[in-house]
Amino acid sequence: MSQPITRKFTIVITGQSDSAYEDARTEALRLIKDGYLCGHNSNHESAFYFDSTDQVPDNERPAQ
């Protein structure tokens, strides 16, 4: 059996309110689900960026 694919994502989000934060989080996760491995966006109420790597140490991998 082959090793499963593992990627580590780092997401940083800021928001002027709870709803602005949630909107930014939703958009970042949508981009990740659409296959983007990095990205960013901002407006007057919120901002986010995310990045990923496939260099994940064994001690950071989820238990299987």
Phi and psi in degrees as GROMACS dihedral restraints (atoms count N, CA, C in turn):
[ dihedral_restraints ]
;  ai    aj    ak    al  type     phi  dphi    fc
    3     4     5     6     1   -84.3    20    10
    4     5     6     7     1   160.7    20    10
    6     7     8     9     1   -69.1    20    10
    7     8     9    10     1   136.0    20    10
    9    10    11    12     1   -66.6    20    10
   10    11    12    13     1   154.3    20    10
   12    13    14    15     1   -73.9    20    10
   13    14    15    16     1   130.9    20    10
   15    16    17    18     1  -130.5    20    10
   16    17    18    19     1   131.0    20    10
   18    19    20    21     1  -129.9    20    10
   19    20    21    22     1   144.6    20    10
   21    22    23    24     1  -109.3    20    10
   22    23    24    25     1   123.4    20    10
   24    25    26    27     1  -107.2    20    10
   25    26    27    28     1   139.3    20    10
   27    28    29    30     1  -117.1    20    10
   28    29    30    31     1   124.4    20    10
   30    31    32    33     1  -123.9    20    10
   31    32    33    34     1   129.7    20    10
   33    34    35    36     1  -120.7    20    10
   34    35    36    37     1   126.4    20    10
   36    37    38    39     1  -132.0    20    10
   37    38    39    40     1   138.4    20    10
   39    40    41    42     1  -128.0    20    10
   40    41    42    43     1   150.3    20    10
   42    43    44    45     1  -153.1    20    10
   43    44    45    46     1   145.3    20    10
   45    46    47    48     1   -77.1    20    10
   46    47    48    49     1   -14.1    20    10
   48    49    50    51     1  -151.5    20    10
   49    50    51    52     1   169.2    20    10
   51    52    53    54     1   -59.7    20    10
   52    53    54    55     1   -42.5    20    10
   54    55    56    57     1   -69.6    20    10
   55    56    57    58     1   -36.4    20    10
   57    58    59    60     1   -65.3    20    10
   58    59    60    61     1   -41.1    20    10
   60    61    62    63     1   -60.6    20    10
   61    62    63    64     1   -47.5    20    10
   63    64    65    66     1   -62.3    20    10
   64    65    66    67     1   -39.6    20    10
   66    67    68    69     1   -62.3    20    10
   67    68    69    70     1   -43.3    20    10
   69    70    71    72     1   -65.1    20    10
   70    71    72    73     1   -41.2    20    10
   72    73    74    75     1   -63.3    20    10
   73    74    75    76     1   -44.4    20    10
   75    76    77    78     1   -60.0    20    10
   76    77    78    79     1   -43.0    20    10
   78    79    80    81     1   -67.2    20    10
   79    80    81    82     1   -42.1    20    10
   81    82    83    84     1   -61.2    20    10
   82    83    84    85     1   -45.0    20    10
   84    85    86    87     1   -67.2    20    10
   85    86    87    88     1   -34.6    20    10
   87    88    89    90     1   -62.0    20    10
   88    89    90    91     1   -43.8    20    10
   90    91    92    93     1   -63.2    20    10
   91    92    93    94     1   -40.8    20    10
   93    94    95    96     1   -63.1    20    10
   94    95    96    97     1   -45.5    20    10
   96    97    98    99     1   -62.0    20    10
   97    98    99   100     1   -30.6    20    10
   99   100   101   102     1   -78.9    20    10
  100   101   102   103     1    -0.6    20    10
  102   103   104   105     1   103.9    20    10
  103   104   105   106     1     0.2    20    10
  105   106   107   108     1   -72.8    20    10
  106   107   108   109     1   138.4    20    10
  108   109   110   111     1   -99.6    20    10
  109   110   111   112     1   -13.7    20    10
  111   112   113   114     1  -155.6    20    10
  112   113   114   115     1   157.9    20    10
  114   115   116   117     1   177.2    20    10
  115   116   117   118     1   173.1    20    10
  117   118   119   120     1  -160.5    20    10
  118   119   120   121     1   161.0    20    10
  120   121   122   123     1  -167.1    20    10
  121   122   123   124     1   155.7    20    10
  123   124   125   126     1  -156.9    20    10
  124   125   126   127     1   158.2    20    10
  126   127   128   129     1  -148.7    20    10
  127   128   129   130     1  -168.6    20    10
  129   130   131   132     1   -72.0    20    10
  130   131   132   133     1   -11.8    20    10
  132   133   134   135     1  -111.8    20    10
  133   134   135   136     1   -21.9    20    10
  135   136   137   138     1  -157.0    20    10
  136   137   138   139     1   165.8    20    10
  138   139   140   141     1  -153.8    20    10
  139   140   141   142     1   154.4    20    10
  141   142   143   144     1  -153.4    20    10
  142   143   144   145     1   157.5    20    10
  144   145   146   147     1  -145.7    20    10
  145   146   147   148     1   155.0    20    10
  147   148   149   150     1  -146.6    20    10
  148   149   150   151     1   155.6    20    10
  150   151   152   153     1  -147.2    20    10
  151   152   153   154     1   164.4    20    10
  153   154   155   156     1  -146.8    20    10
  154   155   156   157     1   163.8    20    10
  156   157   158   159     1  -146.7    20    10
  157   158   159   160     1   152.8    20    10
  159   160   161   162     1  -100.2    20    10
  160   161   162   163     1     4.5    20    10
  162   163   164   165     1   -90.7    20    10
  163   164   165   166     1    83.8    20    10
  165   166   167   168     1  -113.1    20    10
  166   167   168   169     1   116.6    20    10
  168   169   170   171     1   -58.6    20    10
  169   170   171   172     1   148.6    20    10
  171   172   173   174     1   -55.2    20    10
  172   173   174   175     1   -37.2    20    10
  174   175   176   177     1   -73.2    20    10
  175   176   177   178     1    -7.4    20    10
  177   178   179   180     1  -104.3    20    10
  178   179   180   181     1    -2.0    20    10
  180   181   182   183     1   -79.2    20    10
  181   182   183   184     1   143.9    20    10
  183   184   185   186     1   -65.1    20    10
  184   185   186   187     1   149.3    20    10
  186   187   188   189     1   -66.4    20    10
  187   188   189   190     1   146.1    20    10
